[in-house]
Amino acid sequence: MAIKILVVDDEYNIVELVKYNLENNGYEVKEAYDGKQAVDLALIEKFDLIILDLMLPKIDGIEVCKTIKEDNPNIPIIMLTAKTSESDKVLGLNIGADDYITKPFSIKELLARVNAVLRRSSEHIKTTDSGTIYLGNLEIHLDRHEVFKNGELIDLTLKEFELLRILAENKGKVLSRNTLLDMVWGYDFYGETRTVDVHVRNLRKKIEEDDKNPQYIETVRGVGYRIGMR
């Protein structure tokens, strides 16, 4: 299941642009064009992230953010608005927004902010559990940066460990190559997405019984990878 994002803006062209680029990066996207529609959707569906415009008809973005956060305080929200004053930014952050982007914005910046907010969200989940992820015969010790297979320590590079950690923390969700590139190497890394493929191939050789028929890391053709085992 892909990471699910709600995009809320009353400007149709912006919604379509953001949706197109998010879907190209492996995300599932739903859209809303006013505050009431956004609140209704957020209260009945589960989203991993909301991109929320400040200036909305029916219910403004501040009230939308407050209402959604009261129902689900852990859902990450990125405020998207043409307002640039410091007071507007502070207000948005004080009522629960996790980040703030002003219009006009670049798609690269937006995707970087999305990945950063999702990464912080997954790190928050990590710190509230036991610190160990169990996948079949694998044990991923997050605090020690160690992975054991059938009780034996596997020698992974730092990037291989980070790649496995992010996939495991998002088990069942499809993460695009660009998303993984940003989350593991950073959005200012100018390498190619082939870097991800190379590291996945090396990681499979170390954790899979048969890297030609992987049990853990699935390839989703044309999109990216996911941890798909049950």
N, C-alpha and C positions, 0 to 999 in steps of 0.2 A: 504494500500500500504506500503510495507516494505521500510526501509531506503536503499538507493541505493548507492553503493560504487564502484568506478573504481579502479582496481589494475593494476599498470603499472610496469612491470619488464621484462627484456629480458631472465631471467632464468625461464624456464617452471616449474621446480619443486617448486620453491619458489611461483610462482603465484598459482599453484594448491594447495599448502599447506595453503596459506593465504586464498584463496577462500573457501576451504573446511571448515576451522574453522569459517570464517565469516558467511557462509551460515548456519552452525550449530547453530549460535547465532542469527539467524533470519534476517540477512541482505540479500539484493539482490545484487549480485556481477556481474560485467562485467570486462573483462580483456583486456589488450593491451600489446603488446610485443616490441613496439618501440615507439619513441617519436612522429612520425607523426600520427600513429594510435591513440595515446592517445589524441593529440590535436583535431583530426577529431571527435573522439567520444565525447569529452568534449564540443565541440562547437555545436553539434547537439542534445545531450541528456542532461537531467538534472540529476546531481549527488549531493548527500548530502555530500560526502567526496571523496577525491582522495588519494590513497596511491601510491607514485611516487618514483621510483628508480632514483638515480642521474645519473648513467652511463647507457645511452641508445643509441642504434643505430639510425641513421637518424637525430634525433634531441635530444640533451642531456636534462637531467632532469631540469637543470636551465632554459633553454629556454622554455621548456614545461610549467614550473611553471609560468614564466613571461607572456607567451602568454595567458594561461588560466586565470590568475589573471587580466589581462587587460580586458578580456571579462566579467569576473564574479569575482569581487574583494572579494565577501563574501564567496566564496566556500572554505571550509577548505581543506588544503593539508598537508599530513604527508610525509616528505622526508624519503626514505628508501635507505640506501647505505652502502657500505663497507668502504667508506672513513671516517676516524675518526679524521682528523685534525681539530683544532678549526676554522681555516679560512674557511674550507668547510662548517661547521655548521653555522657560522656567515653569509656566503654568502647566503646559503639556506634560512635562516630566514629573511635576509634583503630583499630578492626579493619576500617575501610573504608567505613562508612556515609557517605553524602553529605549527609544531612539527618536530622532527628529531629523527630517530631511526637508529642505526648502526647495520650492520650484523657482526656476527650472533646474532639473537634475539630470545627471547622466545615468544611463541604464547600468553602466559598469559600477557606479557608486551605489546605486540602489541594490544591485545584486550583492555587492560586498557587505552592505549594511544588513541585508537579509541573512546572509550566511553568518555574520558576526553575532547577530541577535539569536539565531537558532543555536549557534555554538555555545553561547553563554547559557541559554536555556537548558541544553543537554548537560552542561557542566554542573548546573544547579541540581538537576536530577541525580547526577553522579554522586554529589556530596551528601545526599540524603539517604543513600542506600548503603549496603554493606561494603562497597568498594570493590566488589568482585562480580564479574559477569560470567555466567556459566553457559557454554554452548556445546552441547554434546560432550565430547571428551576434552574440550578446551576450558581452561580457567584463565580469565583475563583479570589480572590484579591491577586495578587502575592506579592505586596509590604508589605501588612499587614499579610500575611500568614493566611488568613481567607477564609472560604468557606460558602456561604449562599445557602440554598435550600428554594425556595418559599419565599425569604426574611428573613428567620430565620437562625441564625448562627448555624453551625454544629460543634460539638466538635470533632476535629480530632487530633490525635497525630502528632508529627513532621514528622515521617516516612510516615504516611498515607497521609499527605499533600504533601510531596515531591513526593510520588508515583503518586498521582493524577495530580500534576503539570506537571511532565515529560510526562505522558501519554497524557495530554491535549495539551501540547505544540507540541507533535508529532501526533496530531489527524489524524487518518486514517492509520498510520504506525504501523506495527507489531513490538513490542519490545520483545525480548526473555527474559526469566527469568534471564539468566546470565547477559544480558545487564542491566536489571532493578536492579539486585543485585549490580552491579558495580556502576551504576549511583546514586542509593539512599543510599547504605550502604558503598560504596567505594571498590576499587579493592583489598584492603588488608584485607577485611572482609572474614573470613573463614567459615561462616555459609553456610547452604544448600539453594538451590533454593526454597525449601519448605517454607522458610521464606517469599518469595514473595507471594506465594499462600495464606498463612495465612493472610498477610496484605491486599491482594486483597479481600479476603472473608470478613474481618472486614470492609473494606472500602465500599464494596457493601451494607452491612447491614445499613450503615449510609446515603448513597447517592441514593440508588436505591429504587423505589417504591416496587419492588418485586426482592429481591436478588437472587431468584431462576431463574428468567427470566430477566436478567439485560438489562437495556436500554442503559447504558453508557459504561461500561467496558466489552468488548467482550473477550472471551477465544478463541484463535486460537490453536486448538488441536495440540499438539506435538511441538509447538513453544513458544507461550507466550501470550501476551495481547495487546489490542489496544483500543483506544476510537473510536468507529465506528459509533456513532449516527450522523445524518445529521441535 
